[in-house]
Amino acid sequence: MITTIALLKAREGLSRDEFVDYYENRHVPLILGLAPSPALYTRNYLPEIGARGFPADFDVITHMKFADEGTRGAWLALVLAEGSGVAEDEARFLDRSRTRSWTVEEHSGSR
């Protein structure tokens, strides 16, 4: 499995509820309408800024898993294709200049 983690920041002026609502009810359906769902596609939202207990320059951790690098690459090609509308949609609810993502090495279980 290939695991990708993205740290995303809400666009200035959106409340946490507006941000979560837009991501879940507008953006996720757009993405899933363009490409097959990854093996795992979760969004983990941080609490409101005042309730976090620590400084963070992101508002959500998006976690995706793909069967292999070829599957991930094909998915990205569909989602990021010119004319897909993804960049324009992200600009409605994200501060895209602060997006960070990595393909990570994941371990699970304990020894």
N, CA, C and O atoms as CSV, one atom per row, in Angstrom:
chain,resi,resn,atom,element,x,y,z
A,1,MET,N,N,0.839,-1.187,0.000
A,1,MET,CA,C,0.000,0.000,0.000
A,1,MET,C,C,0.884,1.251,0.000
A,1,MET,O,O,1.964,1.280,0.590
A,2,ILE,N,N,0.389,2.264,-0.673
A,2,ILE,CA,C,1.028,3.573,-0.708
A,2,ILE,C,C,0.156,4.513,0.113
A,2,ILE,O,O,-1.052,4.593,-0.114
A,3,THR,N,N,0.752,5.222,1.060
A,3,THR,CA,C,0.021,6.126,1.947
A,3,THR,C,C,0.445,7.560,1.688
A,3,THR,O,O,1.635,7.870,1.626
A,4,THR,N,N,-0.541,8.430,1.537
A,4,THR,CA,C,-0.294,9.858,1.368
A,4,THR,C,C,-0.999,10.602,2.488
A,4,THR,O,O,-2.156,10.327,2.805
A,5,ILE,N,N,-0.288,11.544,3.079
A,5,ILE,CA,C,-0.825,12.406,4.131
A,5,ILE,C,C,-0.753,13.846,3.624
A,5,ILE,O,O,0.272,14.264,3.084
A,6,ALA,N,N,-1.831,14.599,3.794
A,6,ALA,CA,C,-1.833,16.016,3.415
A,6,ALA,C,C,-2.309,16.846,4.603
A,6,ALA,O,O,-3.279,16.491,5.273
A,7,LEU,N,N,-1.623,17.948,4.853
A,7,LEU,CA,C,-2.031,18.914,5.860
A,7,LEU,C,C,-2.599,20.108,5.104
A,7,LEU,O,O,-1.907,20.732,4.299
A,8,LEU,N,N,-3.863,20.418,5.370
A,8,LEU,CA,C,-4.565,21.446,4.611
A,8,LEU,C,C,-5.073,22.539,5.538
A,8,LEU,O,O,-5.482,22.272,6.668
A,9,LYS,N,N,-5.043,23.763,5.050
A,9,LYS,CA,C,-5.460,24.936,5.826
A,9,LYS,C,C,-6.730,25.519,5.217
A,9,LYS,O,O,-6.820,25.684,4.001
A,10,ALA,N,N,-7.704,25.828,6.057
A,10,ALA,CA,C,-8.945,26.454,5.596
A,10,ALA,C,C,-8.664,27.845,5.053
A,10,ALA,O,O,-7.767,28.543,5.527
A,11,ARG,N,N,-9.440,28.234,4.059
A,11,ARG,CA,C,-9.353,29.590,3.525
A,11,ARG,C,C,-9.766,30.575,4.616
A,11,ARG,O,O,-10.683,30.302,5.391
A,12,GLU,N,N,-9.091,31.710,4.672
A,12,GLU,CA,C,-9.406,32.761,5.643
A,12,GLU,C,C,-10.879,33.155,5.506
A,12,GLU,O,O,-11.396,33.296,4.398
A,13,GLY,N,N,-11.537,33.328,6.642
A,13,GLY,CA,C,-12.923,33.777,6.641
A,13,GLY,C,C,-13.952,32.672,6.761
A,13,GLY,O,O,-15.134,32.953,6.961
A,14,LEU,N,N,-13.525,31.402,6.643
A,14,LEU,CA,C,-14.462,30.287,6.815
A,14,LEU,C,C,-14.449,29.827,8.264
A,14,LEU,O,O,-13.385,29.690,8.868
A,15,SER,N,N,-15.623,29.589,8.816
A,15,SER,CA,C,-15.675,28.983,10.145
A,15,SER,C,C,-15.297,27.509,10.016
A,15,SER,O,O,-15.273,26.966,8.912
A,16,ARG,N,N,-15.007,26.873,11.127
A,16,ARG,CA,C,-14.696,25.446,11.096
A,16,ARG,C,C,-15.872,24.668,10.513
A,16,ARG,O,O,-15.674,23.774,9.690
A,17,ASP,N,N,-17.098,25.000,10.933
A,17,ASP,CA,C,-18.276,24.284,10.427
A,17,ASP,C,C,-18.449,24.476,8.925
A,17,ASP,O,O,-18.790,23.528,8.218
A,18,GLU,N,N,-18.221,25.683,8.432
A,18,GLU,CA,C,-18.324,25.937,6.990
A,18,GLU,C,C,-17.258,25.152,6.225
A,18,GLU,O,O,-17.518,24.588,5.162
A,19,PHE,N,N,-16.061,25.132,6.791
A,19,PHE,CA,C,-14.957,24.400,6.175
A,19,PHE,C,C,-15.263,22.913,6.076
A,19,PHE,O,O,-15.140,22.323,5.003
A,20,VAL,N,N,-15.660,22.306,7.184
A,20,VAL,CA,C,-15.977,20.874,7.203
A,20,VAL,C,C,-17.136,20.581,6.249
A,20,VAL,O,O,-17.082,19.618,5.484
A,21,ASP,N,N,-18.168,21.398,6.292
A,21,ASP,CA,C,-19.328,21.187,5.424
A,21,ASP,C,C,-18.922,21.235,3.951
A,21,ASP,O,O,-19.323,20.372,3.170
A,22,TYR,N,N,-18.139,22.228,3.571
A,22,TYR,CA,C,-17.742,22.345,2.164
A,22,TYR,C,C,-16.882,21.155,1.751
A,22,TYR,O,O,-17.111,20.558,0.699
A,23,TYR,N,N,-15.910,20.815,2.561
A,23,TYR,CA,C,-15.020,19.710,2.222
A,23,TYR,C,C,-15.819,18.414,2.051
A,23,TYR,O,O,-15.673,17.711,1.051
A,24,GLU,N,N,-16.654,18.114,3.027
A,24,GLU,CA,C,-17.385,16.838,3.004
A,24,GLU,C,C,-18.504,16.786,1.963
A,24,GLU,O,O,-18.718,15.746,1.339
A,25,ASN,N,N,-19.215,17.890,1.771
A,25,ASN,CA,C,-20.419,17.858,0.946
A,25,ASN,C,C,-20.260,18.420,-0.457
A,25,ASN,O,O,-21.141,18.244,-1.298
A,26,ARG,N,N,-19.149,19.093,-0.718
A,26,ARG,CA,C,-18.894,19.624,-2.065
A,26,ARG,C,C,-17.626,19.036,-2.668
A,26,ARG,O,O,-17.639,18.510,-3.780
A,27,HIS,N,N,-16.514,19.134,-1.906
A,27,HIS,CA,C,-15.235,18.726,-2.473
A,27,HIS,C,C,-15.104,17.207,-2.595
A,27,HIS,O,O,-14.730,16.711,-3.658
A,28,VAL,N,N,-15.400,16.470,-1.548
A,28,VAL,CA,C,-15.276,15.015,-1.611
A,28,VAL,C,C,-16.124,14.440,-2.743
A,28,VAL,O,O,-15.615,13.610,-3.497
A,29,PRO,N,N,-17.401,14.839,-2.906
A,29,PRO,CA,C,-18.161,14.314,-4.049
A,29,PRO,C,C,-17.541,14.675,-5.409
A,29,PRO,O,O,-17.593,13.879,-6.346
A,30,LEU,N,N,-16.957,15.876,-5.511
A,30,LEU,CA,C,-16.272,16.247,-6.757
A,30,LEU,C,C,-15.132,15.275,-7.028
A,30,LEU,O,O,-15.029,14.724,-8.124
A,31,ILE,N,N,-14.285,15.065,-6.042
A,31,ILE,CA,C,-13.140,14.170,-6.211
A,31,ILE,C,C,-13.595,12.762,-6.574
A,31,ILE,O,O,-13.067,12.159,-7.508
A,32,LEU,N,N,-14.565,12.242,-5.847
A,32,LEU,CA,C,-15.019,10.873,-6.092
A,32,LEU,C,C,-15.786,10.742,-7.403
A,32,LEU,O,O,-15.973,9.631,-7.899
A,33,GLY,N,N,-16.232,11.859,-7.967
A,33,GLY,CA,C,-16.855,11.846,-9.279
A,33,GLY,C,C,-15.841,11.848,-10.411
A,33,GLY,O,O,-16.178,11.530,-11.552
A,34,LEU,N,N,-14.603,12.203,-10.102
A,34,LEU,CA,C,-13.548,12.251,-11.113
A,34,LEU,C,C,-12.720,10.977,-11.181
A,34,LEU,O,O,-12.228,10.603,-12.246
A,35,ALA,N,N,-12.569,10.317,-10.045
A,35,ALA,CA,C,-11.673,9.167,-9.962
A,35,ALA,C,C,-12.232,8.164,-8.961
A,35,ALA,O,O,-12.988,8.532,-8.063
A,36,PRO,N,N,-11.860,6.904,-9.118
A,36,PRO,CA,C,-12.308,5.906,-8.137
A,36,PRO,C,C,-11.781,6.249,-6.746
A,36,PRO,O,O,-10.709,6.839,-6.606
A,37,SER,N,N,-12.526,5.884,-5.747
A,37,SER,CA,C,-12.111,6.156,-4.377
A,37,SER,C,C,-10.819,5.413,-4.066
A,37,SER,O,O,-10.675,4.243,-4.421
A,38,PRO,N,N,-9.865,6.093,-3.396
A,38,PRO,CA,C,-8.688,5.363,-2.921
A,38,PRO,C,C,-9.118,4.253,-1.960
A,38,PRO,O,O,-10.257,4.237,-1.493
A,39,ALA,N,N,-8.217,3.342,-1.671
A,39,ALA,CA,C,-8.518,2.267,-0.715
A,39,ALA,C,C,-8.931,2.849,0.631
A,39,ALA,O,O,-9.733,2.251,1.347
A,40,LEU,N,N,-8.390,4.006,0.975
A,40,LEU,CA,C,-8.759,4.735,2.190
A,40,LEU,C,C,-8.719,6.219,1.858
A,40,LEU,O,O,-7.778,6.688,1.217
A,41,TYR,N,N,-9.723,6.952,2.287
A,41,TYR,CA,C,-9.763,8.401,2.063
A,41,TYR,C,C,-10.457,9.002,3.272
A,41,TYR,O,O,-11.686,9.064,3.318
A,42,THR,N,N,-9.674,9.449,4.260
A,42,THR,CA,C,-10.242,10.012,5.479
A,42,THR,C,C,-9.775,11.445,5.667
A,42,THR,O,O,-8.701,11.835,5.209
A,43,ARG,N,N,-10.609,12.220,6.352
A,43,ARG,CA,C,-10.296,13.584,6.724
A,43,ARG,C,C,-10.413,13.674,8.236
A,43,ARG,O,O,-11.437,13.313,8.817
A,44,ASN,N,N,-9.360,14.156,8.861
A,44,ASN,CA,C,-9.294,14.270,10.320
A,44,ASN,C,C,-9.182,15.750,10.659
A,44,ASN,O,O,-8.125,16.357,10.490
A,45,TYR,N,N,-10.287,16.329,11.143
A,45,TYR,CA,C,-10.364,17.766,11.392
A,45,TYR,C,C,-9.896,18.097,12.803
A,45,TYR,O,O,-10.310,17.465,13.774
A,46,LEU,N,N,-9.029,19.094,12.901
A,46,LEU,CA,C,-8.600,19.577,14.204
A,46,LEU,C,C,-9.757,20.312,14.873
A,46,LEU,O,O,-10.660,20.797,14.191
A,47,PRO,N,N,-9.736,20.397,16.209
A,47,PRO,CA,C,-10.756,21.196,16.901
A,47,PRO,C,C,-10.629,22.671,16.503
A,47,PRO,O,O,-9.680,23.073,15.829
A,48,GLU,N,N,-11.606,23.457,16.936
A,48,GLU,CA,C,-11.530,24.915,16.748
A,48,GLU,C,C,-10.176,25.405,17.253
A,48,GLU,O,O,-9.589,24.797,18.148
A,49,ILE,N,N,-9.687,26.484,16.691
A,49,ILE,CA,C,-8.360,26.996,17.039
A,49,ILE,C,C,-8.199,27.173,18.545
A,49,ILE,O,O,-7.167,26.779,19.088
A,50,GLY,N,N,-9.157,27.738,19.227
A,50,GLY,CA,C,-9.055,27.963,20.665
A,50,GLY,C,C,-9.073,26.695,21.501
A,50,GLY,O,O,-8.668,26.723,22.663
A,51,ALA,N,N,-9.527,25.601,20.947
A,51,ALA,CA,C,-9.644,24.346,21.688
A,51,ALA,C,C,-8.528,23.352,21.364
A,51,ALA,O,O,-8.541,22.232,21.874
A,52,ARG,N,N,-7.582,23.731,20.542
A,52,ARG,CA,C,-6.544,22.792,20.098
A,52,ARG,C,C,-5.513,22.486,21.179
A,52,ARG,O,O,-5.049,21.351,21.293
A,53,GLY,N,N,-5.162,23.475,21.955
A,53,GLY,CA,C,-4.145,23.254,22.970
A,53,GLY,C,C,-2.724,23.304,22.423
A,53,GLY,O,O,-1.770,23.107,23.175
A,54,PHE,N,N,-2.567,23.562,21.140
A,54,PHE,CA,C,-1.251,23.675,20.517
A,54,PHE,C,C,-1.396,24.487,19.237
A,54,PHE,O,O,-2.470,24.504,18.634
A,55,PRO,N,N,-0.331,25.160,18.815
A,55,PRO,CA,C,-0.406,25.906,17.553
A,55,PRO,C,C,-0.312,24.951,16.366
A,55,PRO,O,O,0.474,24.004,16.391
A,56,ALA,N,N,-1.094,25.190,15.351
A,56,ALA,CA,C,-1.040,24.380,14.131
A,56,ALA,C,C,-1.372,25.271,12.952
A,56,ALA,O,O,-2.294,26.085,13.021
A,57,ASP,N,N,-0.632,25.122,11.880
A,57,ASP,CA,C,-0.894,25.931,10.695
A,57,ASP,C,C,-1.680,25.139,9.653
A,57,ASP,O,O,-1.564,25.391,8.454
A,58,PHE,N,N,-2.475,24.188,10.115
A,58,PHE,CA,C,-3.363,23.416,9.257
A,58,PHE,C,C,-4.633,23.116,10.036
A,58,PHE,O,O,-4.661,23.209,11.263
A,59,ASP,N,N,-5.685,22.754,9.305
A,59,ASP,CA,C,-6.984,22.498,9.937
A,59,ASP,C,C,-7.491,21.074,9.741
A,59,ASP,O,O,-8.415,20.641,10.430
A,60,VAL,N,N,-6.894,20.351,8.812
A,60,VAL,CA,C,-7.333,18.984,8.557
A,60,VAL,C,C,-6.138,18.157,8.086
A,60,VAL,O,O,-5.258,18.648,7.380
A,61,ILE,N,N,-6.133,16.905,8.493
A,61,ILE,CA,C,-5.158,15.935,8.008
A,61,ILE,C,C,-5.936,14.982,7.106
A,61,ILE,O,O,-6.837,14.278,7.561
A,62,THR,N,N,-5.583,14.966,5.839
A,62,THR,CA,C,-6.223,14.057,4.893
A,62,THR,C,C,-5.294,12.870,4.695
A,62,THR,O,O,-4.097,13.033,4.460
A,63,HIS,N,N,-5.866,11.669,4.793
A,63,HIS,CA,C,-5.107,10.416,4.762
A,63,HIS,C,C,-5.678,9.575,3.628
A,63,HIS,O,O,-6.873,9.280,3.606
A,64,MET,N,N,-4.821,9.192,2.690
A,64,MET,CA,C,-5.255,8.364,1.556
A,64,MET,C,C,-4.316,7.181,1.398
A,64,MET,O,O,-3.111,7.292,1.622
A,65,LYS,N,N,-4.889,6.041,1.006
A,65,LYS,CA,C,-4.099,4.844,0.717
A,65,LYS,C,C,-4.471,4.342,-0.666
A,65,LYS,O,O,-5.633,4.364,-1.073
A,66,PHE,N,N,-3.446,3.890,-1.375
A,66,PHE,CA,C,-3.610,3.350,-2.719
A,66,PHE,C,C,-2.938,1.983,-2.780
A,66,PHE,O,O,-1.995,1.722,-2.033
A,67,ALA,N,N,-3.412,1.118,-3.654
A,67,ALA,CA,C,-2.871,-0.235,-3.761
A,67,ALA,C,C,-1.378,-0.222,-4.074
A,67,ALA,O,O,-0.617,-1.022,-3.529
A,68,ASP,N,N,-0.960,0.692,-4.957
A,68,ASP,CA,C,0.443,0.778,-5.359
A,68,ASP,C,C,0.689,2.146,-5.994
A,68,ASP,O,O,-0.235,2.944,-6.154
A,69,GLU,N,N,1.930,2.400,-6.347
A,69,GLU,CA,C,2.282,3.705,-6.912
A,69,GLU,C,C,1.583,3.949,-8.246
A,69,GLU,O,O,1.210,5.084,-8.543
A,70,GLY,N,N,1.401,2.918,-9.044
A,70,GLY,CA,C,0.696,3.069,-10.321
A,70,GLY,C,C,-0.742,3.523,-10.129
A,70,GLY,O,O,-1.235,4.374,-10.870
A,71,THR,N,N,-1.404,2.962,-9.148
A,71,THR,CA,C,-2.783,3.342,-8.839
A,71,THR,C,C,-2.839,4.783,-8.344
A,71,THR,O,O,-3.722,5.549,-8.730
A,72,ARG,N,N,-1.889,5.142,-7.488
A,72,ARG,CA,C,-1.821,6.513,-6.982
A,72,ARG,C,C,-1.579,7.490,-8.130
A,72,ARG,O,O,-2.240,8.526,-8.212
A,73,GLY,N,N,-0.653,7.175,-8.999
A,73,GLY,CA,C,-0.347,8.039,-10.130
A,73,GLY,C,C,-1.527,8.218,-11.068
A,73,GLY,O,O,-1.788,9.326,-11.537
A,74,ALA,N,N,-2.242,7.136,-11.345
A,74,ALA,CA,C,-3.423,7.212,-12.217
A,74,ALA,C,C,-4.509,8.061,-11.565
A,74,ALA,O,O,-5.167,8.851,-12.242
A,75,TRP,N,N,-4.701,7.907,-10.262
A,75,TRP,CA,C,-5.690,8.690,-9.519
A,75,TRP,C,C,-5.343,10.166,-9.584
A,75,TRP,O,O,-6.205,10.997,-9.873
A,76,LEU,N,N,-4.077,10.501,-9.314
A,76,LEU,CA,C,-3.643,11.900,-9.371
A,76,LEU,C,C,-3.821,12.493,-10.761
A,76,LEU,O,O,-4.214,13.652,-10.896
A,77,ALA,N,N,-3.538,11.712,-11.791
A,77,ALA,CA,C,-3.693,12.212,-13.161
A,77,ALA,C,C,-5.144,12.600,-13.436
A,77,ALA,O,O,-5.397,13.609,-14.094
A,78,LEU,N,N,-6.084,11.822,-12.946
A,78,LEU,CA,C,-7.507,12.139,-13.133
A,78,LEU,C,C,-7.916,13.364,-12.322
A,78,LEU,O,O,-8.596,14.255,-12.830
A,79,VAL,N,N,-7.504,13.401,-11.079
A,79,VAL,CA,C,-7.916,14.473,-10.177
A,79,VAL,C,C,-7.262,15.812,-10.543
A,79,VAL,O,O,-7.887,16.864,-10.413
A,80,LEU,N,N,-6.030,15.769,-10.992
A,80,LEU,CA,C,-5.302,16.998,-11.286
A,80,LEU,C,C,-5.334,17.389,-12.761
A,80,LEU,O,O,-4.675,18.349,-13.160
A,81,ALA,N,N,-6.085,16.665,-13.564
A,81,ALA,CA,C,-6.155,16.958,-14.998
A,81,ALA,C,C,-6.692,18.366,-15.238
A,81,ALA,O,O,-7.567,18.842,-14.514
A,82,GLU,N,N,-6.162,19.016,-16.253
A,82,GLU,CA,C,-6.657,20.335,-16.624
A,82,GLU,C,C,-8.141,20.215,-16.961
A,82,GLU,O,O,-8.561,19.297,-17.665
A,83,GLY,N,N,-8.909,21.141,-16.454
A,83,GLY,CA,C,-10.351,21.108,-16.686
A,83,GLY,C,C,-11.131,20.278,-15.682
A,83,GLY,O,O,-12.356,20.196,-15.767
A,84,SER,N,N,-10.429,19.652,-14.717
A,84,SER,CA,C,-11.136,18.837,-13.716
A,84,SER,C,C,-11.937,19.697,-12.758
A,84,SER,O,O,-12.910,19.227,-12.168
A,85,GLY,N,N,-11.538,20.958,-12.594
A,85,GLY,CA,C,-12.212,21.860,-11.666
A,85,GLY,C,C,-11.720,21.753,-10.236
A,85,GLY,O,O,-12.208,22.469,-9.361
A,86,VAL,N,N,-10.767,20.875,-9.983
A,86,VAL,CA,C,-10.306,20.658,-8.608
A,86,VAL,C,C,-9.598,21.889,-8.060
A,86,VAL,O,O,-9.885,22.309,-6.939
A,87,ALA,N,N,-8.687,22.473,-8.817
A,87,ALA,CA,C,-7.963,23.654,-8.323
A,87,ALA,C,C,-8.923,24.795,-8.008
A,87,ALA,O,O,-8.781,25.467,-6.986
A,88,GLU,N,N,-9.889,25.012,-8.877
A,88,GLU,CA,C,-10.871,26.078,-8.653
A,88,GLU,C,C,-11.723,25.784,-7.419
A,88,GLU,O,O,-12.033,26.684,-6.638
A,89,ASP,N,N,-12.093,24.526,-7.254
A,89,ASP,CA,C,-12.893,24.157,-6.090
A,89,ASP,C,C,-12.079,24.311,-4.806
A,89,ASP,O,O,-12.589,24.826,-3.811
A,90,GLU,N,N,-10.833,23.876,-4.818
A,90,GLU,CA,C,-9.996,24.008,-3.627
A,90,GLU,C,C,-9.829,25.469,-3.231
A,90,GLU,O,O,-9.769,25.784,-2.042
A,91,ALA,N,N,-9.753,26.360,-4.206
A,91,ALA,CA,C,-9.595,27.782,-3.912
A,91,ALA,C,C,-10.806,28.345,-3.167
A,91,ALA,O,O,-10.696,29.387,-2.521
A,92,ARG,N,N,-11.944,27.682,-3.243
A,92,ARG,CA,C,-13.148,28.138,-2.550
A,92,ARG,C,C,-13.105,27.863,-1.050
A,92,ARG,O,O,-13.789,28.537,-0.279
A,93,PHE,N,N,-12.297,26.867,-0.621
A,93,PHE,CA,C,-12.322,26.538,0.804
A,93,PHE,C,C,-10.949,26.307,1.426
A,93,PHE,O,O,-10.845,26.182,2.646
A,94,LEU,N,N,-9.890,26.249,0.612
A,94,LEU,CA,C,-8.543,26.017,1.123
A,94,LEU,C,C,-7.638,27.215,0.855
A,94,LEU,O,O,-7.838,27.961,-0.104
A,95,ASP,N,N,-6.654,27.382,1.709
A,95,ASP,CA,C,-5.527,28.266,1.425
A,95,ASP,C,C,-4.498,27.359,0.758
A,95,ASP,O,O,-3.662,26.762,1.436
A,96,ARG,N,N,-4.557,27.257,-0.564
A,96,ARG,CA,C,-3.728,26.307,-1.307
A,96,ARG,C,C,-2.240,26.577,-1.154
A,96,ARG,O,O,-1.431,25.667,-1.337
A,97,SER,N,N,-1.861,27.811,-0.822
A,97,SER,CA,C,-0.441,28.128,-0.667
A,97,SER,C,C,0.152,27.426,0.555
A,97,SER,O,O,1.373,27.336,0.688
A,98,ARG,N,N,-0.708,26.930,1.447
A,98,ARG,CA,C,-0.231,26.293,2.677
A,98,ARG,C,C,-0.403,24.777,2.670
A,98,ARG,O,O,-0.165,24.118,3.682
A,99,THR,N,N,-0.817,24.224,1.527
A,99,THR,CA,C,-0.988,22.776,1.417
A,99,THR,C,C,0.371,22.084,1.437
A,99,THR,O,O,1.302,22.481,0.736
A,100,ARG,N,N,0.458,21.045,2.253
A,100,ARG,CA,C,1.658,20.212,2.308
A,100,ARG,C,C,1.222,18.759,2.240
A,100,ARG,O,O,0.251,18.368,2.887
A,101,SER,N,N,1.931,17.960,1.463
A,101,SER,CA,C,1.590,16.536,1.416
A,101,SER,C,C,2.846,15.708,1.190
A,101,SER,O,O,3.836,16.169,0.623
A,102,TRP,N,N,2.763,14.472,1.654
A,102,TRP,CA,C,3.873,13.547,1.551
A,102,TRP,C,C,3.340,12.148,1.296
A,102,TRP,O,O,2.246,11.789,1.732
A,103,THR,N,N,4.128,11.376,0.590
A,103,THR,CA,C,3.935,9.941,0.569
A,103,THR,C,C,4.804,9.426,1.708
A,103,THR,O,O,5.999,9.718,1.763
A,104,VAL,N,N,4.211,8.667,2.610
A,104,VAL,CA,C,4.888,8.284,3.841
A,104,VAL,C,C,5.035,6.771,3.945
A,104,VAL,O,O,4.350,6.011,3.261
A,105,GLU,N,N,5.925,6.366,4.798
A,105,GLU,CA,C,6.107,4.944,5.125
A,105,GLU,C,C,5.242,4.653,6.342
A,105,GLU,O,O,5.454,5.226,7.411
A,106,GLU,N,N,4.289,3.783,6.184
A,106,GLU,CA,C,3.348,3.513,7.279
A,106,GLU,C,C,3.656,2.172,7.923
A,106,GLU,O,O,3.929,1.183,7.243
A,107,HIS,N,N,3.606,2.159,9.246
A,107,HIS,CA,C,3.775,0.923,10.020
A,107,HIS,C,C,2.565,0.801,10.926
A,107,HIS,O,O,2.070,1.804,11.441
A,108,SER,N,N,2.093,-0.397,11.122
A,108,SER,CA,C,0.976,-0.590,12.057
A,108,SER,C,C,1.262,-1.831,12.895
A,108,SER,O,O,2.113,-2.654,12.558
A,109,GLY,N,N,0.528,-1.935,13.989
A,109,GLY,CA,C,0.745,-3.025,14.904
A,109,GLY,C,C,1.856,-2.673,15.894
A,109,GLY,O,O,2.462,-1.605,15.807
A,110,SER,N,N,2.105,-3.554,16.807
A,110,SER,CA,C,3.150,-3.296,17.794
A,110,SER,C,C,4.053,-4.510,17.904
A,110,SER,O,O,3.693,-5.613,17.493
A,111,ARG,N,N,5.207,-4.291,18.454
A,111,ARG,CA,C,6.173,-5.379,18.642
A,111,ARG,C,C,6.406,-5.594,20.096
A,111,ARG,O,O,7.188,-6.466,20.473
